[in-house]
């Protein structure tokens, strides 16, 4: 276990915001996590559990304890199951799967973040979600130090949601996640412009490696590299609205993109609405909206967390005024 005081979090948030925490604890094993839990039980400080900081916006110094997992390793359990340390980079898991003929994670390529965050956030892209693959989550209960094996059914996964984000917030330290893959490749190509990009490459019968590369190309083309321009990827969640609301909007905006959730609900891309409000490529102070993807807010240089929050609030107000829909940040604002 590592411990640092008055620790800079600059390298732990992809927005590139300078902030410090009073105390930083990092565990590298389940035993370490049990020890960290013991220390947390004897502290009345505020707690923030982070991954790689790719879904985090800091609005100032954190007056409390920040905890991070550095548990490494990918273990092949057989029967197309793998058990991954919560500190493993998520894209390393996808790469491992493709290279070992384990299928089902290809559409989730190059999503920033770590394994632990995949279980908390239920990361997703191009018609796939982490919860499609998760079997169980191993975690240390902070209040008792007990190592728990939590089946997927108890995590209550939904779009970008889980109990870890709700009633279980700051209750567990995730140590490992077990995923179920498949030995049969069944590509999902009908989300976004995957088919079009494959066609551009002259690929009609893609392999898993082909699909992974196309997803990487698409994401790299529209998402800025946080090493070059600070950002947290998609800043807002795509709203899910009632069929009635969708039909009313579709009358006004016949070209509005949408994705059917079920007979009663449709998902409308928040990025499209933000673009319609004229925000793509625009700035408010030192924070701006990316010129290629309106769902992404960026640090234009020297932005503070409050600059990004002000931009976020201005965008939400305009979307609400024009479409009557409230959009919510996907990013954890602290």
FIGUFI-691776 format. One record per residue (C-alpha): residue number from 1; chain; x, y, z. Coordinates in nm, 3 decimals, decimal comma. Layout:
N
<r NUM; A; <X; Y; Z>> ...
//
This chain:
334
<r 1; A; <0,000; 0,000; 0,000>> <r 2; A; <0,121; 0,349; -0,084>> <r 3; A; <0,033; 0,664; 0,105>> <r 4; A; <0,099; 1,028; 0,018>> <r 5; A; <0,001; 1,352; 0,191>> <r 6; A; <-0,088; 1,682; 0,022>> <r 7; A; <-0,082; 1,489; -0,304>> <r 8; A; <-0,127; 1,640; -0,652>> <r 9; A; <-0,410; 1,487; -0,855>> <r 10; A; <-0,301; 1,645; -1,184>> <r 11; A; <-0,193; 1,307; -1,325>> <r 12; A; <-0,513; 1,144; -1,198>> <r 13; A; <-0,765; 1,346; -1,399>> <r 14; A; <-0,773; 1,362; -1,777>> <r 15; A; <-0,922; 1,712; -1,776>> <r 16; A; <-0,576; 1,831; -1,674>> <r 17; A; <-0,706; 2,030; -1,376>> <r 18; A; <-0,458; 2,102; -1,100>> <r 19; A; <-0,589; 2,001; -0,759>> <r 20; A; <-0,458; 1,834; -0,447>> <r 21; A; <-0,597; 1,599; -0,187>> <r 22; A; <-0,511; 1,583; 0,181>> <r 23; A; <-0,424; 1,213; 0,163>> <r 24; A; <-0,382; 0,961; -0,120>> <r 25; A; <-0,396; 0,585; -0,066>> <r 26; A; <-0,324; 0,325; -0,334>> <r 27; A; <-0,373; -0,050; -0,294>> <r 28; A; <-0,201; -0,314; -0,509>> <r 29; A; <-0,364; -0,631; -0,375>> <r 30; A; <-0,679; -0,749; -0,204>> <r 31; A; <-0,485; -0,758; 0,124>> <r 32; A; <-0,386; -0,396; 0,069>> <r 33; A; <-0,751; -0,308; 0,005>> <r 34; A; <-0,849; -0,469; 0,336>> <r 35; A; <-0,587; -0,254; 0,509>> <r 36; A; <-0,708; 0,061; 0,332>> <r 37; A; <-1,065; -0,021; 0,439>> <r 38; A; <-0,946; -0,049; 0,799>> <r 39; A; <-0,788; 0,296; 0,780>> <r 40; A; <-1,099; 0,445; 0,622>> <r 41; A; <-1,318; 0,305; 0,902>> <r 42; A; <-1,109; 0,497; 1,153>> <r 43; A; <-1,125; 0,825; 0,964>> <r 44; A; <-1,402; 1,083; 0,941>> <r 45; A; <-1,252; 1,246; 0,630>> <r 46; A; <-1,444; 1,272; 0,304>> <r 47; A; <-1,371; 0,989; 0,063>> <r 48; A; <-1,321; 0,986; -0,314>> <r 49; A; <-1,253; 0,655; -0,492>> <r 50; A; <-1,103; 0,705; -0,838>> <r 51; A; <-0,983; 0,507; -1,136>> <r 52; A; <-0,771; 0,673; -1,402>> <r 53; A; <-0,965; 0,999; -1,363>> <r 54; A; <-1,109; 0,977; -1,715>> <r 55; A; <-1,459; 1,040; -1,582>> <r 56; A; <-1,373; 1,298; -1,318>> <r 57; A; <-1,392; 1,676; -1,297>> <r 58; A; <-1,228; 1,835; -0,994>> <r 59; A; <-1,362; 2,177; -0,898>> <r 60; A; <-1,097; 2,241; -0,633>> <r 61; A; <-0,868; 2,071; -0,383>> <r 62; A; <-1,023; 1,763; -0,227>> <r 63; A; <-1,025; 1,799; 0,150>> <r 64; A; <-1,020; 1,432; 0,230>> <r 65; A; <-0,884; 1,092; 0,124>> <r 66; A; <-0,852; 0,976; -0,235>> <r 67; A; <-0,822; 0,601; -0,293>> <r 68; A; <-0,696; 0,433; -0,609>> <r 69; A; <-0,650; 0,070; -0,712>> <r 70; A; <-0,325; -0,045; -0,872>> <r 71; A; <-0,419; -0,415; -0,876>> <r 72; A; <-0,280; -0,561; -1,198>> <r 73; A; <-0,320; -0,886; -1,384>> <r 74; A; <-0,552; -1,069; -1,621>> <r 75; A; <-0,619; -1,433; -1,528>> <r 76; A; <-0,770; -1,685; -1,771>> <r 77; A; <-1,027; -1,887; -1,575>> <r 78; A; <-1,121; -2,111; -1,866>> <r 79; A; <-1,461; -2,142; -2,032>> <r 80; A; <-1,405; -1,797; -2,186>> <r 81; A; <-1,393; -1,623; -1,848>> <r 82; A; <-1,121; -1,385; -1,736>> <r 83; A; <-1,060; -1,225; -1,396>> <r 84; A; <-0,900; -0,881; -1,409>> <r 85; A; <-0,744; -0,659; -1,145>> <r 86; A; <-0,936; -0,338; -1,090>> <r 87; A; <-0,632; -0,127; -1,177>> <r 88; A; <-0,587; -0,277; -1,524>> <r 89; A; <-0,654; -0,034; -1,808>> <r 90; A; <-0,983; -0,130; -1,972>> <r 91; A; <-0,845; -0,119; -2,325>> <r 92; A; <-0,571; -0,363; -2,225>> <r 93; A; <-0,851; -0,606; -2,138>> <r 94; A; <-1,013; -0,561; -2,481>> <r 95; A; <-0,677; -0,605; -2,650>> <r 96; A; <-0,612; -0,922; -2,449>> <r 97; A; <-0,951; -1,063; -2,546>> <r 98; A; <-0,906; -1,000; -2,918>> <r 99; A; <-0,556; -1,150; -2,914>> <r 100; A; <-0,678; -1,462; -2,728>> <r 101; A; <-0,986; -1,525; -2,944>> <r 102; A; <-1,226; -1,417; -2,672>> <r 103; A; <-1,513; -1,225; -2,827>> <r 104; A; <-1,772; -0,971; -2,717>> <r 105; A; <-1,564; -0,672; -2,604>> <r 106; A; <-1,460; -0,536; -2,945>> <r 107; A; <-1,712; -0,250; -2,955>> <r 108; A; <-1,579; -0,126; -2,620>> <r 109; A; <-1,231; -0,066; -2,760>> <r 110; A; <-1,022; 0,231; -2,649>> <r 111; A; <-1,268; 0,353; -2,386>> <r 112; A; <-1,046; 0,526; -2,129>> <r 113; A; <-1,052; 0,409; -1,771>> <r 114; A; <-0,977; 0,106; -1,563>> <r 115; A; <-1,143; -0,227; -1,489>> <r 116; A; <-1,283; -0,109; -1,156>> <r 117; A; <-1,457; 0,180; -1,330>> <r 118; A; <-1,611; -0,056; -1,584>> <r 119; A; <-1,803; -0,223; -1,301>> <r 120; A; <-1,899; 0,103; -1,130>> <r 121; A; <-1,984; 0,314; -1,434>> <r 122; A; <-2,110; 0,038; -1,665>> <r 123; A; <-1,908; 0,184; -1,950>> <r 124; A; <-2,053; 0,144; -2,297>> <r 125; A; <-2,022; 0,234; -2,663>> <r 126; A; <-2,150; 0,129; -3,004>> <r 127; A; <-2,434; -0,084; -2,873>> <r 128; A; <-2,234; -0,267; -2,604>> <r 129; A; <-2,195; -0,225; -2,228>> <r 130; A; <-1,959; -0,370; -1,970>> <r 131; A; <-2,257; -0,528; -1,797>> <r 132; A; <-2,305; -0,748; -2,105>> <r 133; A; <-1,982; -0,919; -2,000>> <r 134; A; <-1,961; -0,888; -1,621>> <r 135; A; <-2,014; -1,209; -1,422>> <r 136; A; <-1,922; -1,088; -1,074>> <r 137; A; <-1,739; -0,815; -0,892>> <r 138; A; <-1,494; -0,883; -0,609>> <r 139; A; <-1,481; -0,598; -0,360>> <r 140; A; <-1,382; -0,519; -0,003>> <r 141; A; <-1,664; -0,383; 0,211>> <r 142; A; <-1,520; -0,077; 0,380>> <r 143; A; <-1,736; -0,098; 0,694>> <r 144; A; <-1,628; -0,456; 0,776>> <r 145; A; <-1,312; -0,530; 0,574>> <r 146; A; <-1,491; -0,835; 0,434>> <r 147; A; <-1,403; -0,957; 0,085>> <r 148; A; <-1,731; -0,994; -0,105>> <r 149; A; <-1,816; -1,164; -0,434>> <r 150; A; <-2,106; -0,971; -0,582>> <r 151; A; <-2,292; -1,131; -0,876>> <r 152; A; <-2,396; -0,910; -1,165>> <r 153; A; <-2,762; -0,959; -1,077>> <r 154; A; <-2,712; -0,767; -0,750>> <r 155; A; <-2,537; -0,472; -0,914>> <r 156; A; <-2,858; -0,345; -1,083>> <r 157; A; <-2,686; -0,233; -1,401>> <r 158; A; <-2,857; 0,017; -1,628>> <r 159; A; <-2,740; 0,278; -1,878>> <r 160; A; <-2,426; 0,426; -1,716>> <r 161; A; <-2,559; 0,322; -1,378>> <r 162; A; <-2,503; 0,066; -1,104>> <r 163; A; <-2,559; 0,035; -0,732>> <r 164; A; <-2,192; 0,128; -0,689>> <r 165; A; <-2,284; 0,476; -0,814>> <r 166; A; <-2,600; 0,497; -0,607>> <r 167; A; <-2,670; 0,338; -0,269>> <r 168; A; <-2,333; 0,159; -0,266>> <r 169; A; <-2,133; 0,475; -0,328>> <r 170; A; <-1,815; 0,466; -0,114>> <r 171; A; <-1,925; 0,135; 0,039>> <r 172; A; <-1,684; -0,094; -0,149>> <r 173; A; <-1,330; -0,099; -0,284>> <r 174; A; <-1,344; -0,297; -0,608>> <r 175; A; <-1,048; -0,537; -0,637>> <r 176; A; <-1,129; -0,767; -0,931>> <r 177; A; <-1,394; -0,809; -1,200>> <r 178; A; <-1,474; -1,136; -1,378>> <r 179; A; <-1,599; -1,119; -1,737>> <r 180; A; <-1,766; -1,378; -1,957>> <r 181; A; <-1,660; -1,368; -2,320>> <r 182; A; <-1,746; -1,602; -2,607>> <r 183; A; <-1,549; -1,832; -2,835>> <r 184; A; <-1,785; -1,739; -3,120>> <r 185; A; <-1,742; -1,406; -3,295>> <r 186; A; <-2,079; -1,238; -3,350>> <r 187; A; <-1,997; -0,882; -3,459>> <r 188; A; <-2,229; -0,594; -3,374>> <r 189; A; <-2,204; -0,359; -3,670>> <r 190; A; <-2,528; -0,163; -3,676>> <r 191; A; <-2,444; 0,110; -3,427>> <r 192; A; <-2,296; 0,443; -3,533>> <r 193; A; <-2,099; 0,438; -3,857>> <r 194; A; <-1,918; 0,108; -3,806>> <r 195; A; <-2,050; -0,048; -4,127>> <r 196; A; <-1,961; 0,260; -4,330>> <r 197; A; <-1,604; 0,264; -4,198>> <r 198; A; <-1,563; -0,107; -4,270>> <r 199; A; <-1,689; -0,047; -4,623>> <r 200; A; <-1,435; 0,232; -4,668>> <r 201; A; <-1,164; -0,022; -4,590>> <r 202; A; <-1,318; -0,275; -4,827>> <r 203; A; <-1,399; -0,514; -4,543>> <r 204; A; <-1,725; -0,706; -4,582>> <r 205; A; <-1,653; -0,992; -4,341>> <r 206; A; <-1,461; -0,835; -4,051>> <r 207; A; <-1,255; -1,021; -3,796>> <r 208; A; <-1,256; -0,917; -3,431>> <r 209; A; <-0,927; -0,737; -3,492>> <r 210; A; <-1,083; -0,552; -3,788>> <r 211; A; <-1,381; -0,443; -3,580>> <r 212; A; <-1,159; -0,333; -3,291>> <r 213; A; <-0,940; -0,125; -3,525>> <r 214; A; <-1,240; 0,042; -3,688>> <r 215; A; <-1,383; 0,136; -3,348>> <r 216; A; <-1,043; 0,276; -3,249>> <r 217; A; <-1,023; 0,475; -3,574>> <r 218; A; <-1,373; 0,618; -3,527>> <r 219; A; <-1,311; 0,721; -3,168>> <r 220; A; <-0,969; 0,870; -3,241>> <r 221; A; <-1,114; 1,072; -3,528>> <r 222; A; <-1,376; 1,245; -3,315>> <r 223; A; <-1,234; 1,242; -2,961>> <r 224; A; <-0,936; 1,456; -2,858>> <r 225; A; <-0,633; 1,296; -2,695>> <r 226; A; <-0,641; 1,406; -2,328>> <r 227; A; <-0,261; 1,423; -2,333>> <r 228; A; <-0,296; 1,703; -2,589>> <r 229; A; <-0,624; 1,864; -2,483>> <r 230; A; <-0,775; 1,790; -2,145>> <r 231; A; <-1,114; 1,623; -2,153>> <r 232; A; <-1,312; 1,339; -1,998>> <r 233; A; <-1,459; 1,191; -2,314>> <r 234; A; <-1,836; 1,206; -2,334>> <r 235; A; <-1,940; 1,463; -2,075>> <r 236; A; <-2,316; 1,406; -2,088>> <r 237; A; <-2,534; 1,097; -2,083>> <r 238; A; <-2,767; 1,045; -2,376>> <r 239; A; <-3,121; 1,101; -2,244>> <r 240; A; <-3,379; 0,825; -2,264>> <r 241; A; <-3,725; 0,972; -2,325>> <r 242; A; <-4,077; 0,840; -2,354>> <r 243; A; <-4,213; 0,736; -2,691>> <r 244; A; <-4,458; 1,029; -2,673>> <r 245; A; <-4,181; 1,281; -2,615>> <r 246; A; <-3,976; 1,135; -2,898>> <r 247; A; <-4,268; 1,146; -3,142>> <r 248; A; <-4,342; 1,510; -3,055>> <r 249; A; <-3,978; 1,604; -3,118>> <r 250; A; <-3,959; 1,394; -3,436>> <r 251; A; <-4,240; 1,603; -3,584>> <r 252; A; <-4,027; 1,914; -3,536>> <r 253; A; <-3,695; 1,748; -3,623>> <r 254; A; <-3,754; 1,469; -3,878>> <r 255; A; <-3,379; 1,407; -3,917>> <r 256; A; <-3,323; 1,368; -3,541>> <r 257; A; <-3,115; 1,055; -3,473>> <r 258; A; <-3,252; 0,812; -3,218>> <r 259; A; <-3,209; 0,459; -3,085>> <r 260; A; <-3,499; 0,244; -2,975>> <r 261; A; <-3,466; 0,116; -2,618>> <r 262; A; <-3,798; -0,064; -2,596>> <r 263; A; <-4,160; -0,017; -2,705>> <r 264; A; <-4,200; 0,282; -2,475>> <r 265; A; <-3,861; 0,455; -2,479>> <r 266; A; <-3,612; 0,609; -2,721>> <r 267; A; <-3,258; 0,733; -2,668>> <r 268; A; <-3,171; 1,069; -2,825>> <r 269; A; <-2,802; 1,162; -2,869>> <r 270; A; <-2,717; 1,451; -2,638>> <r 271; A; <-2,436; 1,552; -2,874>> <r 272; A; <-2,685; 1,610; -3,155>> <r 273; A; <-2,899; 1,836; -2,936>> <r 274; A; <-2,595; 2,030; -2,818>> <r 275; A; <-2,487; 2,074; -3,179>> <r 276; A; <-2,835; 2,196; -3,273>> <r 277; A; <-2,805; 2,457; -3,000>> <r 278; A; <-2,493; 2,590; -3,173>> <r 279; A; <-2,238; 2,488; -2,912>> <r 280; A; <-2,006; 2,268; -3,121>> <r 281; A; <-1,665; 2,437; -3,142>> <r 282; A; <-1,773; 2,722; -2,914>> <r 283; A; <-1,607; 2,828; -2,589>> <r 284; A; <-1,703; 2,985; -2,261>> <r 285; A; <-1,393; 3,121; -2,095>> <r 286; A; <-1,117; 2,861; -2,085>> <r 287; A; <-1,350; 2,567; -2,143>> <r 288; A; <-1,500; 2,472; -2,477>> <r 289; A; <-1,698; 2,221; -2,678>> <r 290; A; <-1,492; 2,002; -2,907>> <r 291; A; <-1,527; 2,097; -3,274>> <r 292; A; <-1,570; 1,737; -3,390>> <r 293; A; <-1,791; 1,596; -3,114>> <r 294; A; <-2,032; 1,819; -2,925>> <r 295; A; <-2,063; 1,564; -2,644>> <r 296; A; <-1,705; 1,637; -2,539>> <r 297; A; <-1,607; 1,938; -2,327>> <r 298; A; <-1,241; 2,035; -2,338>> <r 299; A; <-0,984; 2,229; -2,140>> <r 300; A; <-0,864; 2,502; -2,376>> <r 301; A; <-0,569; 2,573; -2,151>> <r 302; A; <-0,554; 2,660; -1,784>> <r 303; A; <-0,920; 2,588; -1,722>> <r 304; A; <-1,036; 2,529; -1,368>> <r 305; A; <-1,310; 2,291; -1,275>> <r 306; A; <-1,553; 2,579; -1,225>> <r 307; A; <-1,492; 2,692; -1,586>> <r 308; A; <-1,608; 2,353; -1,713>> <r 309; A; <-1,905; 2,353; -1,475>> <r 310; A; <-2,014; 2,696; -1,603>> <r 311; A; <-2,000; 2,568; -1,960>> <r 312; A; <-2,189; 2,254; -1,862>> <r 313; A; <-2,466; 2,457; -1,701>> <r 314; A; <-2,498; 2,690; -2,000>> <r 315; A; <-2,532; 2,395; -2,238>> <r 316; A; <-2,789; 2,220; -2,018>> <r 317; A; <-2,996; 2,539; -2,003>> <r 318; A; <-2,998; 2,577; -2,382>> <r 319; A; <-3,088; 2,213; -2,445>> <r 320; A; <-3,371; 2,234; -2,192>> <r 321; A; <-3,502; 2,554; -2,349>> <r 322; A; <-3,496; 2,422; -2,706>> <r 323; A; <-3,593; 2,056; -2,661>> <r 324; A; <-3,760; 2,044; -2,319>> <r 325; A; <-3,516; 1,769; -2,217>> <r 326; A; <-3,283; 1,779; -1,919>> <r 327; A; <-2,942; 1,628; -1,990>> <r 328; A; <-2,719; 1,511; -1,708>> <r 329; A; <-2,340; 1,491; -1,678>> <r 330; A; <-2,188; 1,147; -1,707>> <r 331; A; <-1,872; 1,285; -1,548>> <r 332; A; <-1,829; 1,275; -1,170>> <r 333; A; <-1,805; 1,640; -1,061>> <r 334; A; <-1,630; 1,685; -0,727>> 
//
